[in-house]
């Protein structure tokens, strides 16, 4: 059903994860041909997928195809625990949305020892901290992993060469959903991720070559994604602009980065040789967008 919905509604190339839980280690394997990896939630998250025990983790490590990545939401000490389990099983592991100094330090040490571990960081952990919670409001600011301290954020930037991917962790909950007492965690991030990171390039925090690796080359390698022929974007590296309260295309209708000045604007998007987006407008004549 999900695959059918994606095929019917997607207007760009996409791939999906399968979700691990405490009881589906035997059955989720059947989804492997249709996904790019298995997502494992090892800390409390939104939904029923959290796995608390190492024995549950081990079942998936043993059953999931070895040529496909295991992608783990693993915060704090569980980062070290799952890297140890992966090394004992002699298989790679990908750590999702690293947010804390201790987590990037563990990953750095593991890589130095030759362990097959890769990791990602989100723009909201690179550009927001606990100091933004008052501005956003405690419910709107809910995200997992949570926004951390300036010290944690500095550790991420100081170790940006250790980080393999920039991942949006895009969660397009509406603002009305986010202001509720039981607000779901997560931020929209697709439209703002590249401008934020291009601003970091302009500020000398990361090189353009490194950014291309972290937003294109490394994700394609880690998740075994084929080369997308004649698919690319064109950007204006010099344009400065302010992120609006409600970015144009996300259905979320809000962003935690509203009002931030950024440098770098997407000018053109080409998918399989067809121009689908030019200067802020969708190409109304695009066969891909109208399919």
N, C-alpha and C positions, 0 to 999 in steps of 0.2 A: 504493500500500500504506500509506504513512504517513498520507495523507488519510483513508483508510478506518479506520485505527486510531484517529485523532483523533476522527472522528465517532462511533465506537463507544464510546470510553472517556471523552470529555470530559463534564464536568458543569457547565461554564460556557462563556461565549463565548471564542473563541480565534482566533488567526491564526498563520500559519507564515511563515518565511523560506525562500527557496531558497539553496543554498550554491554559491558560485563556486569553481572551481579552475583550474588552468593550462590545461585542455583543453576546458572545457565552455561557452565563451562563446557558441558558435553554438547549442547544444542547450538550455541552461538557460532560454533565452528562452521556450520552450514552456510553462514552469511559471508564467510571469508571471500568468496569469489566476487562479491558485490560491493566490497568496501576497501578502504585503504589502510585500515588499522583497527585495533580494539582499544576503546577508551575505558580506563579503569579509574574509579573514584575511590581513593583510599582514605579520604577525609569526608566529614559531613558536608553534603552538598544539597542542592535543591532537587528532591526526588528520591526514589527508592533504590538507587544504584550504589550507595556507599557500602564498601566491604571493609569490615573492621579487623578481620583476622588474617594473619599471614597464610594460614592454611587455605583460605579462600583465594588469596592471590595466587598461591602455588598451583592450584587446579588450572587456572587460566594460563599460567606460564608453561605448564606441561602440555596443554591441549591446543593452544593457538598456534597456527602454522609459523614455523620458525623464520620464514622469509618475510613475514609481515610484522610491522612494528606494534609493540605494546606501548600505549600512551597513557601515562599515569598522572592524575591529579594527586600529588603527594606533597603535603605541607610539613614543614618542620622536620622532626626526627623521622617521619615516614619517608622522606626523601632518601635518607641514608639506608633505611630498612629495605626499600624496594630496589635500590642500586645493588645492595648486598645480595638480595635474592636473585637478581638478574645475573650477577657475576657467578653465583653458584650454579645457575642453570645454563651458563655460558650462552646467553643471548642478549642482544641489545635492548635498551629501554629508553623511552623518550619521556622526559619530565615536562609536564605542561605548566604554563604560566607561573614561572618562578617569581617569587615576590620578596623573599627575605634574604638578609645577609647570610644567615646560616645555610640556607639552601644553595645559594650560588657558591659558597665556600666548599660545601660538600661535593658539589658537582665538579668544581675546579680540581679538587683533590682526587676525585675518582678518575677524571680524564688524565691527570698527570700520572696515575698508576696504570693507565692503559685500558681502563674499563670502557666498554662500548656504550656510552651514555651520551645522549643529545638532549637539548633543552630549548625552551622558548620563553620569551617574556612578552608581556602585553604593553601597548602604549600607555594604558592607564596606570600601570605600576611604574613606568618610566617617567611619567609627567604629572601624576597626582600622588598625594600623600594623605596621611591622617589629618593634616592641616586643612584639607579641602572638605572635610566632612561637615563642618559648620555651615559652609557656603552652600553645599548641596542639600543638606538635611540628612539625618541619620538613616532614614528609610531609603531615600534616593541613592545614598552613597553605599548601600549594601552591594557587595561584590565578593566573590570567592575565587581565590584568596582575597582577604580584605585589603584595603589600602593600608600601607605600612608607613614607617617613619621615614624622615629625610635621610637618616643613616642607612636604612635598608635600600632606599632608592639610590643613594650614592654608590653603594656596593654593586648594584646592578650596572650602573654606568662605568664604574671602575673596571668591571669584568665583562664589558660588552663583547670583547673578543672571545670569551668563553661561551657566549650565548649563540646558539645555532640559528634560531628563527625568531622573527617578530610575528606574533599571532594576535589577532584582534580579540579572540574569545567573545565574538559578537553575540550579544543577547538583546534583541530588539524589543524589550518590554516597553510598553507605553509609559508616559509620565503619570497617567492616572493609576496605572498598576503600581508604579514605584512609590507613590506617596502613601500607599496603604500600610497599616501596621504590620501586616504579614507580607510585605513587599518581596517579590522574587529577587534574588541577587543577580547582578550583571548589568553591563553597560552596552549600548550600541557603539560600534567602533569601525565599521567598514569604510565609511566616507572620510573619516578623520585620520585613519592610521598613516596613510602615505604622506599627507601634508605635515603631520607632526614629525614624522621621521625625516622628511626632507628639510624641515627646519633644524633638526638636530645636525644634519649634514652641514647646513649653512653656518651653524654655530661651532663647527669643528668637533662635535662630540662623537661622530662616527664618519667614516669615509663613504663616498658613494659606492665604491667597489664592495665594501663590507655590507652596505645596505642591500645591494642587489643580491648578494649571496644569502642574506638572512630573510629576504622577502620573496626570493624566486629559486635560486639554485639549490639551497639546502632543503627547503620543503619538498621540492621535486625529487631530490635524492632520497631523503628519509622515507617518504611515503610512496616511492616507486611510481611517480606520476610521469607519464610519457611527455615528450616535448610537444608543446602546443604550436603546431605549424601556423605561421603567419598570424600569430596572436601577440599583441604587444600594446603598450601605452606610450603616449607622448606627453611630456610634462614641460611646463614653463617653470624653470628653477628659480626665476627671479621675482615672480609675482608675489606680492605681499597682500594678505587679506585677513579678515576676521571671521572666525568660525561662527556661524549664526546660531540662534537659539534652537532652531529646528532645521538641520540639514535637509537638503531637497528630497533625497530618494529613500532614506530609511523610513519604514513605517512606524518606528518608535516615536518620531516627532520631537525628539529632544537629544541633547548630548551633554555629557559632563564637562566638555571642553568649550562650551559656549563663551564667546567673548575673547577667546585667546587669539593673539596674532600669530599667523603662521606664514611661512615662505615656501612656495611651491604649489602649483596648481595643475591638475590633470586636464589636458587639452583635448586629447583624442584617445579613443579606445578602439582597437581593431581586433576582431575575433574571427579567426580562420579566413583572413583576407577581407572581411567585410567591416566597414566603418559603422560602429553602433552608437558612438557618442562623440560629439564635437562641441567644444566650448560651452559646457554646461547643459547641453540639450541632447536628448536621445534622438537618433536618426529615425524619423518617422517612416522612412522608406526601407529600413532594414528588414530583410527577410528573417533574420535570427530573432529580432525583437517582436516581429509580428507572427511568428510561427505558432 
